[in-house]
Amino acid sequence: MVNISFDFNLFNNYYYFYERLLVILFSLVPTIFLICFVLYTDRKSKEPTKNIIICLLSGILTIAVASYLENLVMPFFSNSVILTYVWAFIEEFSKIAIFFLFIFDNKHYDDIYDGVVYMMLIALSFAGLENIMYAFSESTISSSISLALMRDFTTVPLHVICGIVIGFFISLGSFSKDKTKKYINFGLAVLIPSFIHGTFNVLMNLLGNLKIDYGNIILVLIFEILPLLVIMVVLFYIAGKFAKKAVNLNQTFIIDGKYDDKYGFLMTNQEYLDSSSREKRIILYEKTSLTKKNKKDDE
């Protein structure tokens, strides 16, 4: 949302201990469920536990970076709509930065669907922690739980959907044989999710600012619930299309099949195994592992 100023204190005096646990529970249940679902979809080609843990802890760094940059650019934009899109860009860019920092050069990033898996986990880490922060910015247990529940069904899915889109385009770039296509897809990996995220926030702000009688259930249904349902259906449709395409491309990649003309720039599995990209990842991985081993021996 537009307001990112948190009066966030997990140990404030507003809550008893069990109330804090309830708020955390309501904030994290969908995130935990979706994490399990993501890992289940990748069960045939499991990622290393270390990589999964890095992704699940990344929200701490991602939110810190995003919040700092969002507050930094705030004075330069007077238009709230433009600022909303700028903040959306910063958040998606921060998630992508985590991927390139910790995952991109990892030798275990070795098929197209991996990009989607890693980015969904990074997005869920961000969404879960952000959900807790928003919930604890409220002053009563009821308002905290209400806000957490609302975000469980709106903002958390939004972050996952953006993660799917990012992962799709990052993998198109990562496994591209064409340098131009590589950088185009890396650009799309940040621009398209930022547009989706920014548009969602603008629409949510419009719905939140409507002057309607909330005691009238018909008005609430027409002007709040139905538009929100339409927005979420559209988002899930987008996510389904990108996820399905990623799975299909990954199957073609694994069996060294032939891509259709639109995706003819992608490597097959054998081409990737013979590529300099894979060689660089292996060298970097072994170099990093050797450095850690030497440090441990020295201790």
N, C-alpha and C positions, 0 to 999 in steps of 0.2 A: 504494500500500500504506500501512499505518498508519505505519511508521517513515519519517520524512522527513529524518532526520539524516544528512547526507552527509559522509563524509571524502573530499571530492572535490578531486583535484588532477591535472589533465591531465598535468602534467610531473613527477609523483612518480618516485621511484627504483625503483618496483616493475617498471617496464616499460622495455624497449628501445624505440627509436624505431619500428621496424617493428611491434612489438607494440601500440604506441599506435594505429598506423594500422589494424591488424587489428580492434582493439576498436571504433574509430570506424566502420569499414566494416560490421561485424556489427550495430552499433547503428543505422546509418542506411539500410542497403539497403532494407528494407521501406518506410521513410518516403519515400525518394526515388522508389521504384516507385509508391507511392500518390499522390504529388504529380503525377507524370506522368500517372497514370490520371485524376485529378481534372481536370487541365487538358485532357486529351483529351476528356472528356465535355462540356466547355464550348467545344469548338473552333469551333462555329458562331457563337458569340457571345463571342469572346475578351475577357477583362478586360485593362485596361491593365497593362503590365509593372510600372509603379510600384506599383500596388495589390497585385500579386502579391508583389513584393519586400517590401513592408511586412508582409504577412501571414506570409511565410516567415521574417522576422526577428523577428516579434512574440514568439516563444517566450522570448527573453531577458528581455523586460519582464514577460511573463505569469508566468513561473516566479519571478522576483524578487518580484513583488507577492504571488503565491499563497504562497510560502514564508514571507514576512514575516508575512502574516495568519494562516497556519496556526500558526506558532510563537507568535503573539500570543494566539490563543484557546485554545491547548493547556492552560494552567493552569485554565481555567474548566470543563473537562469531564473528569470522572473515569471515565466510562463509555466504554470504547474503541469500542463500536459507534456510539454517538452522535457521538463525535469523528470517526470515519471518515466519517460522512455530512456532518458540518460541513465537513471538509476537502474532500470531493467538491464540496460547494456552492461553497466558496471558489474551487476550481480552475475550475469551469465559469463562475462569475461573472466571474473574471478574464479568461477568453477572450472573454466577451460584452462586457466593458468595452473590450477592444481593438477589437472590431468597431464599437461605438458611437463610440469615440474617433476612429478613422481611416477607417471605411468607410461608416457609416450615412448621413452627409450628403453622400457623394460622388455626383456626377451619374451616374457609371457604374454605380452600383447601381440598375439600372433594370428588372429583372425578377425573378420569384419564385425562379428557380433560382440566381440570383447569390448569394442569402443562403446557400444550401447550399454553393456553391463556396468562398466566402470563409471560412465557418466551418470547413470541412474543412481548408483550408490553414492557418488559425490553429491548429486542433487538432493538425495534423501537425507544425507548428513546435514546439509545446509538447511533443508526444510524443517527437519526435526528440531534442531537447535533454535532456529528462528521462531518456531511455534512456541517453544518453552519461553523464550524471551518475551514474545508478545503476551502470552498468558500471564506471566508474572509481572507485567507492567500494569495490570489491573489491580484494583484495591480491595476487591471482595472475591471470595471463593466462587460464588455463582457466576460473576462476570468473567472470571478467569476461565472457568470450565466452558461457558457459553462461547467465548472467543476461540478457545482451543478447538471445540467441536466444529465451529463454522469453518475454521482454517483447515481442519482435518479433511473436509469434503470439498474444499476449493483450492487453497494455496498449496497444500502438500501435493495433490495431483498435478497442479500446474507445474511445479518444479520438476516432478518426475517426467512429465510430458516434454518439457524443455530439455531435460537430460537425454531423452530418447532422440530428439531431433539433433542435439549437439553430437551425441555419439555416432549417429548415422553419418553426418557430414564429415566428422573427424576421421572416421574409418574410410570413407571415400577418398579423402585426401591422403591418409596414411598408406593406403594400398594402391595408390595411383601410379601408373607408369609415366604419366604425362605431368611435367612440372607445373604447367599452367593450370591444369585441372586440379592439381594438388592444392595450389594456393587459392583458387576460386572456392573450392569446397571448405578449406579452412576458414575463409571469409564468411561463407554462408553459415558455418557452424556457430558463429557468434551473432550474425545479423538476423537470421530468421528467428531463432529462439528469443532474441531481444525484442523483436517486433511482437511476437506472440505474448511474451511476458508483459511488455509495456501496454499493449492493447487490452489485455485482461485487467490490469490495474486501473486503466482509464475507465473501463466499463464498470468495474466494481465501485470506483469512486462516484460515478454517475448514479448508480443504483443506491449507494449509501447516502447521497445528498438529495434524493427525492423527498419532497414534502408531501407525505401521505399520512392518512390517519391509520396508525398501526393497530388501532382497535377494530378496524374494519377488515375482516379476514379476506373478503373478496378483493379489495384493493391491494392487500399484501400479496395475494396469490398472483394477481395480474401484473403488478409492477415490480415485484421483488422475486418471488419464487420461480415463476415461469421463465423470466429472462435469464435468471441464474442457471436454471436447468438447461436452457438452450445453449448458453455459453459453455457449460461443462460437457454437453453432448458433442458439440463441435470440437472441443479440445480432445476428447477421447477418440473421436473419429480421426483427427490428425495423428494422434499417437499411434492408433492402430495401423494406419497406412504406413507410417515410417517404420514401425516395428516389424510389420509383415515384410516390407521390402528388405529390411536389414537381414531378416532370417533367410529369405529367398536368395539374396546375394551371397550370404555366408555359405549356404548349401552348395551353390555353384562354385564358390571359392574352394571349398574343402574337397570336392570331387574333381577339381580341375576341369570343370565344365566350360561351356561357351556362354558368355554374357550376351544379352541383347545389345544392339548398336548403341543405345544410350549410355550403357555402362561398359562399353568395350575398352575403356582406358584402365580398368581395374586389372591387377595382377591375379593370376590363378595361384593356387597354393604352391605349386612347384616353382612358378616364377618368383614368388616371395621367398621361398627357401633358397633360391639361387641369387637373390638380390643383395645389393650392398646395404640396403636398409636393415635386413635381418642380421647381416654380418656385423654392422655397427652396434646393434642392440646387444648381441652376444658378447662382443668385445667389451662394451661398457659395463655390462652386467658382471662379467668375470673380473674386470678390473676393480669394480666396486666391492665385490665379494672378497677379492684378495686383500684389498686395503683393510676391510673390516677384520679379516682373519689375522692379518699382521698386527693390528692394534690389539686384538685379543691376546695374541701370543706375547706381545710386549708387556702386557699387564700381568 
